Amino acid sequence: MVKIDWHPADIIAGLKKRGTTLSAVSREAGLAASTLSNALHRSWPKGERLIATALDCEPYEIWPSRYSK
């Protein structure tokens, strides 16, 4: 079974369902509001971890292509 990465809109929707936003997660981590948006489009382990934690899952579940062997 091939797993595909979550679409950026699904990540944003998942955060919204949990009562937060990408900007809020970014600011809570001490980053500029727009910084975490970088992780939506390119590999950045720290940002991926912050987003995954906010979504109560692991980064490899959101971006399997970035964590495949």
Secondary structure, DSSP 8 states (H G I E B T S, - for coil): -------HHHHHHHHHHTT--HHHHHHHTTS-TTTTHHHHHS--HHHHHHHHHHTTS-HHHH-HHHH--
